[in-house]
Amino acid sequence: MTTQQNGYYGRLMLDLMGFSLTEGEREQLQNPHVGGVILFARNVESREQICALVSQIREASAQVIIAVDQEGGRVQRFRDGFTAFPPMQKLGDLVAQDSVAGLALTQDMGWLMASEVIACGLDISFAPVLDVDRDTSSIIGDRSFSDQPQVVVALAQAFIDGMHEAGMAATGKHFPGHGGIVADSHLEAPVDCRSWDELQAHDLKPFAALSDSLEGIMPAHITFPRVDAESVGFSSFWLQSVLRDQLGFNGVIFSDDLSMKGADIAGGYVDKARLALAAGCDMILVCNCPEGAAEVLDFMASSQVDGGDRIAKIRAWKFLHWDELENHPRRIKTIEQLKNLDAEQGAA
């Protein structure tokens, strides 16, 4: 089945060039193999414009997942008109001082982030980050809650609870953990030489503890040669034997962007798409390369790639309009608390 009928979604998530759909993008969204769209900062001019763009996307394809990376800190695509969220590490630092206040604010922040994104008509933000890190990884760092697995678990669960209150599915990333190496998988193909026992005792703990709370998981473009020869996102060992069988995860597995340098070890776009799908990815991302996305769509059509039946779990299940959210007491309280947090930690 290649259509989006009966709960089956196309298995490619792609991106857009600008503030509104081009005619070519509108036609591409109607391809039954396209099941998702991710928005970047280049697609954002204002809150009203985002809502208009989302409406255009929905008109072109009513059954498509619309996503963004709205973590906070360095990774927040929607800024003007939206709450300025701190990096997650600040919440970890707060919990170290006051566990009750830190967990409560984290849950409120998860609710607010998700509410603002859903109020624009999107389905998900790819969050939370479950990597265990503080200052080792060049790409994770303060995006992580903590370098202590148990702290990551507690804060991520609170954040997920808040997202769920707002009606948003949670996607943990970057399985099985990106916090043990300096290399940035956007720029190179990282290799982590730790053993299975080391990973299980540290980086894997958040994914194991939270597998039942997550609707989605995104693997890292990292190779762990002492565990498996294949990069995680192209490895049936990691995605099937570990994630599905050992951890019991039954949600959506998203590939990380296949245009990242870390994915190039698998070959060209068709090779990467074929290997990611064969390894167990439910939906693959191809961003910042329209030609690559077109190649993947041709491959999916010629190979008659089936639609994904898990992907419907990622749709937002509540909707709070901006008119209701703007002056919502919980939003006002959370914004004030985040301002106080920034001031207190800045002064420390």
C-alpha positions as CSV (number, residue, x, y, z in Angstrom):
1,M,0.0,0.0,0.0
2,T,1.5,3.4,-1.0
3,T,-1.4,5.7,-0.2
4,Q,-2.3,7.5,3.0
5,Q,-5.6,5.7,3.3
6,N,-6.7,3.7,6.3
7,G,-4.1,5.2,8.6
8,Y,-1.1,4.5,6.3
9,Y,1.2,7.5,5.8
10,G,3.9,8.1,3.2
11,R,7.4,7.5,4.6
12,L,9.3,10.5,3.5
13,M,9.6,13.8,5.4
14,L,11.0,16.6,3.4
15,D,11.5,20.4,3.8
16,L,10.4,23.6,2.0
17,M,12.3,26.5,0.5
18,G,10.6,29.6,1.7
19,F,7.7,31.3,3.5
20,S,5.0,29.8,1.2
21,L,4.6,26.8,-1.0
22,T,5.8,26.9,-4.5
23,E,3.7,25.1,-7.2
24,G,6.3,22.4,-7.4
25,E,6.2,21.8,-3.6
26,R,2.4,21.7,-3.7
27,E,2.5,19.0,-6.3
28,Q,5.3,17.1,-4.4
29,L,3.2,17.1,-1.2
30,Q,0.5,15.3,-3.1
31,N,2.8,12.4,-3.8
32,P,1.5,9.5,-1.7
33,H,5.1,8.7,-0.5
34,V,5.4,12.1,1.2
35,G,4.1,11.7,4.7
36,G,5.8,14.6,6.5
37,V,7.1,18.2,6.3
38,I,9.7,19.8,8.6
39,L,9.9,23.6,8.9
40,F,13.2,25.4,9.4
41,A,14.1,29.0,10.4
42,R,14.1,29.9,6.7
43,N,10.4,29.1,6.5
44,V,9.6,31.6,9.3
45,E,8.7,35.3,8.9
46,S,6.1,35.7,11.6
47,R,3.6,33.7,13.6
48,E,0.8,34.6,11.3
49,Q,2.9,33.5,8.3
50,I,3.7,30.2,9.9
51,C,-0.1,29.5,10.4
52,A,-0.7,30.5,6.8
53,L,2.0,28.2,5.5
54,V,0.7,25.3,7.6
55,S,-2.8,25.9,6.1
56,Q,-1.3,25.7,2.6
57,I,0.5,22.4,3.5
58,R,-2.8,21.0,4.9
59,E,-4.7,22.0,1.7
60,A,-2.1,20.3,-0.4
61,S,-2.1,17.1,1.7
62,A,-4.6,16.8,4.6
63,Q,-2.9,13.8,6.1
64,V,0.7,14.9,6.5
65,I,2.8,15.2,9.7
66,I,4.2,18.7,10.1
67,A,7.2,19.0,12.4
68,V,9.8,21.5,13.7
69,D,12.8,21.5,16.0
70,Q,11.7,23.7,18.9
71,E,13.9,22.4,21.7
72,G,14.9,25.7,23.1
73,G,18.3,27.4,23.4
74,R,20.4,27.0,20.2
75,V,17.7,24.9,18.6
76,Q,14.5,26.9,18.4
77,R,13.2,27.6,14.9
78,F,10.2,29.7,15.9
79,R,11.3,32.8,17.8
80,D,9.5,36.1,17.0
81,G,6.1,35.9,18.8
82,F,7.1,32.7,20.7
83,T,8.4,32.1,24.2
84,A,12.2,32.1,24.4
85,F,13.0,28.7,25.9
86,P,16.4,28.1,27.6
87,P,18.7,25.2,26.8
88,M,17.7,22.1,28.7
89,Q,20.9,22.1,30.7
90,K,19.5,25.1,32.7
91,L,16.7,22.9,33.8
92,G,19.1,20.3,34.9
93,D,21.0,22.9,36.9
94,L,17.8,24.1,38.5
95,V,16.9,20.5,39.6
96,A,20.3,20.2,41.2
97,Q,19.3,23.1,43.4
98,D,15.6,22.5,43.9
99,S,14.2,19.2,42.6
100,V,10.5,20.0,43.1
101,A,10.7,23.4,41.4
102,G,12.9,22.2,38.6
103,L,10.6,19.3,37.7
104,A,7.5,21.4,37.9
105,L,9.0,24.1,35.6
106,T,10.2,21.4,33.2
107,Q,6.7,20.0,32.8
108,D,5.2,23.5,32.3
109,M,7.9,24.2,29.7
110,G,7.0,21.0,27.9
111,W,3.4,22.0,27.9
112,L,4.1,25.5,26.7
113,M,6.5,24.6,23.9
114,A,4.0,22.0,22.6
115,S,1.0,24.3,23.0
116,E,2.7,27.1,21.0
117,V,3.7,24.7,18.2
118,I,0.3,23.0,18.0
119,A,-1.5,26.4,18.1
120,C,0.2,27.1,14.7
121,G,-1.2,23.9,13.3
122,L,1.8,21.7,13.5
123,D,1.9,18.2,15.0
124,I,5.3,17.8,16.6
125,S,8.5,19.3,17.8
126,F,11.3,16.7,17.7
127,A,11.9,16.7,21.4
128,P,13.1,15.9,24.0
129,V,16.9,15.4,23.7
130,L,17.8,12.3,25.7
131,D,21.6,12.4,25.1
132,V,23.6,12.3,28.3
133,D,26.1,15.1,28.1
134,R,27.2,18.4,29.4
135,D,30.2,19.6,27.5
136,T,31.7,16.7,25.6
137,S,29.7,16.7,22.3
138,S,30.2,19.7,20.0
139,I,26.6,19.3,18.8
140,I,24.7,18.3,22.0
141,G,26.3,20.0,25.0
142,D,23.7,22.3,26.7
143,R,20.9,20.7,24.6
144,S,21.1,17.8,27.1
145,F,19.4,18.0,30.5
146,S,22.4,16.6,32.3
147,D,25.5,14.4,32.2
148,Q,23.8,12.1,34.7
149,P,21.4,9.5,33.2
150,Q,19.0,9.5,36.2
151,V,18.6,13.3,36.0
152,V,17.9,13.1,32.2
153,V,15.3,10.4,32.9
154,A,13.5,12.5,35.5
155,L,13.5,15.8,33.6
156,A,12.7,14.2,30.3
157,Q,9.7,12.4,31.8
158,A,8.4,15.7,33.2
159,F,8.9,17.4,29.8
160,I,7.1,14.6,28.1
161,D,4.2,14.8,30.5
162,G,3.9,18.4,29.7
163,M,4.0,17.7,25.9
164,H,1.3,15.1,26.4
165,E,-0.9,17.5,28.3
166,A,-0.8,19.8,25.3
167,G,-1.6,17.0,22.9
168,M,1.8,16.5,21.4
169,A,3.7,13.2,20.8
170,A,7.2,13.0,22.2
171,T,10.2,12.0,20.1
172,G,13.4,11.1,22.0
173,K,16.7,11.7,20.3
174,H,19.5,10.7,19.5
175,F,19.4,7.0,20.1
176,P,21.4,5.3,21.7
177,G,23.2,8.5,22.8
178,H,25.4,11.2,21.1
179,G,27.0,12.5,24.3
180,G,30.1,10.4,24.4
181,I,32.0,11.9,21.5
182,V,33.1,15.4,20.3
183,A,32.3,14.9,16.6
184,D,29.3,16.6,15.0
185,S,27.4,14.2,12.7
186,H,26.2,17.1,10.6
187,L,29.8,17.5,9.5
188,E,31.4,14.1,9.7
189,A,30.7,10.4,10.5
190,P,31.3,10.0,14.2
191,V,32.7,6.8,15.6
192,D,32.2,5.9,19.3
193,C,34.4,3.1,20.5
194,R,32.7,2.4,23.8
195,S,31.5,-1.1,24.6
196,W,27.9,-2.4,24.9
197,D,28.3,-2.6,28.7
198,E,29.4,1.0,28.9
199,L,26.5,2.2,26.8
200,Q,24.0,0.2,28.7
201,A,25.2,1.6,32.0
202,H,25.1,5.2,30.8
203,D,23.7,6.5,27.5
204,L,21.0,3.9,26.9
205,K,19.4,4.4,30.3
206,P,17.1,7.3,29.3
207,F,15.8,5.4,26.2
208,A,15.3,2.2,28.2
209,A,13.4,4.0,31.0
210,L,11.3,6.2,28.7
211,S,10.5,3.8,25.9
212,D,6.9,3.4,27.0
213,S,6.4,7.2,27.3
214,L,7.7,8.1,23.8
215,E,5.7,8.0,20.6
216,G,8.8,8.5,18.5
217,I,12.6,7.9,18.6
218,M,15.3,9.3,16.3
219,P,18.6,7.4,16.0
220,A,22.0,9.1,15.8
221,H,24.3,8.9,12.7
222,I,27.0,7.3,14.8
223,T,28.8,4.0,14.5
224,F,29.7,2.0,17.6
225,P,32.2,-0.6,16.1
226,R,32.5,-2.6,19.3
227,V,28.7,-3.2,19.2
228,D,27.8,-3.3,15.5
229,A,29.6,-2.5,12.2
230,E,26.7,-0.4,10.8
231,S,25.8,3.2,11.7
232,V,22.8,3.2,14.1
233,G,20.3,4.6,11.6
234,F,21.1,1.9,9.1
235,S,21.5,-1.0,11.5
236,S,18.8,-3.6,12.1
237,F,20.7,-4.7,15.2
238,W,20.2,-1.3,16.8
239,L,16.7,-0.6,15.5
240,Q,15.2,-4.0,15.7
241,S,17.2,-6.2,18.1
242,V,17.8,-3.4,20.7
243,L,15.2,-0.7,20.2
244,R,12.2,-2.9,19.3
245,D,13.0,-6.3,20.9
246,Q,15.1,-5.4,24.0
247,L,13.6,-2.0,24.9
248,G,10.1,-2.9,23.7
249,F,9.6,0.4,21.8
250,N,6.6,0.3,19.5
251,G,6.4,3.9,18.3
252,V,7.7,5.6,15.2
253,I,11.4,5.4,14.3
254,F,12.5,8.6,12.4
255,S,15.8,8.6,10.6
256,D,17.9,11.7,11.3
257,D,18.3,13.9,8.2
258,L,19.9,11.7,5.5
259,S,21.6,14.8,4.0
260,M,23.9,15.0,7.1
261,K,27.5,14.1,6.5
262,G,27.2,11.4,9.1
263,A,24.8,9.5,6.8
264,D,27.1,9.6,3.8
265,I,28.9,6.4,4.8
266,A,25.8,4.6,3.4
267,G,26.2,6.0,-0.1
268,G,23.9,8.2,-2.2
269,Y,20.4,9.2,-1.3
270,V,18.8,6.1,-2.7
271,D,21.2,3.9,-0.9
272,K,20.7,5.8,2.4
273,A,16.9,5.6,2.0
274,R,16.9,1.9,1.1
275,L,19.2,1.0,4.1
276,A,17.3,3.1,6.6
277,L,14.0,1.7,5.6
278,A,15.3,-1.9,5.6
279,A,16.9,-1.4,9.1
280,G,13.5,-0.4,10.5
281,C,12.9,3.3,10.1
282,D,9.2,4.1,9.7
283,M,9.9,7.6,8.3
284,I,13.0,9.0,6.7
285,L,14.0,12.7,6.6
286,V,15.7,14.2,3.5
287,C,16.3,18.0,4.0
288,N,18.2,20.8,2.4
289,C,18.6,18.8,-0.9
290,P,15.5,18.9,-3.2
291,E,17.3,16.7,-5.7
292,G,18.0,14.1,-3.1
293,A,14.3,14.1,-2.0
294,A,13.2,13.7,-5.6
295,E,15.6,10.7,-6.0
296,V,14.1,9.1,-2.9
297,L,10.6,9.6,-4.1
298,D,11.4,8.0,-7.4
299,F,13.0,5.1,-5.6
300,M,9.9,4.7,-3.3
301,A,7.6,4.7,-6.3
302,S,9.7,2.2,-8.3
303,S,10.2,-0.1,-5.3
304,Q,6.5,0.2,-4.3
305,V,7.5,1.1,-0.7
306,D,4.5,0.5,1.6
307,G,3.1,3.3,3.7
308,G,3.8,3.3,7.5
309,D,1.0,2.3,9.8
310,R,2.6,3.6,13.0
311,I,3.0,7.2,11.8
312,A,-0.5,8.2,12.7
313,K,0.5,8.1,16.4
314,I,2.5,11.3,15.8
315,R,-0.5,13.5,14.9
316,A,-1.4,16.1,17.5
317,W,-4.5,15.0,19.4
318,K,-5.5,18.4,20.9
319,F,-5.6,21.9,19.6
320,L,-5.5,25.2,21.6
321,H,-6.0,28.3,19.4
322,W,-3.6,31.2,19.8
323,D,-6.5,33.4,21.0
324,E,-6.9,31.0,23.9
325,L,-3.2,30.5,24.5
326,E,-1.9,34.1,24.3
327,N,-3.1,35.0,27.8
328,H,-3.5,31.6,29.3
329,P,-2.6,31.7,33.0
330,R,-0.2,28.8,32.7
331,R,1.6,30.4,29.8
332,I,2.0,33.7,31.6
333,K,3.2,31.9,34.8
334,T,5.7,29.8,32.9
335,I,7.2,32.7,30.9
336,E,7.7,34.6,34.1
337,Q,9.4,31.7,35.8
338,L,11.7,31.2,32.8
339,K,12.7,34.9,32.9
340,N,13.5,34.5,36.6
341,L,15.5,31.4,35.9
342,D,17.5,33.2,33.3
343,A,18.1,36.1,35.6
344,E,19.1,33.9,38.6
345,Q,21.4,31.7,36.6
346,G,22.9,34.6,34.8
347,A,23.8,36.3,38.1
348,A,25.2,33.1,39.6
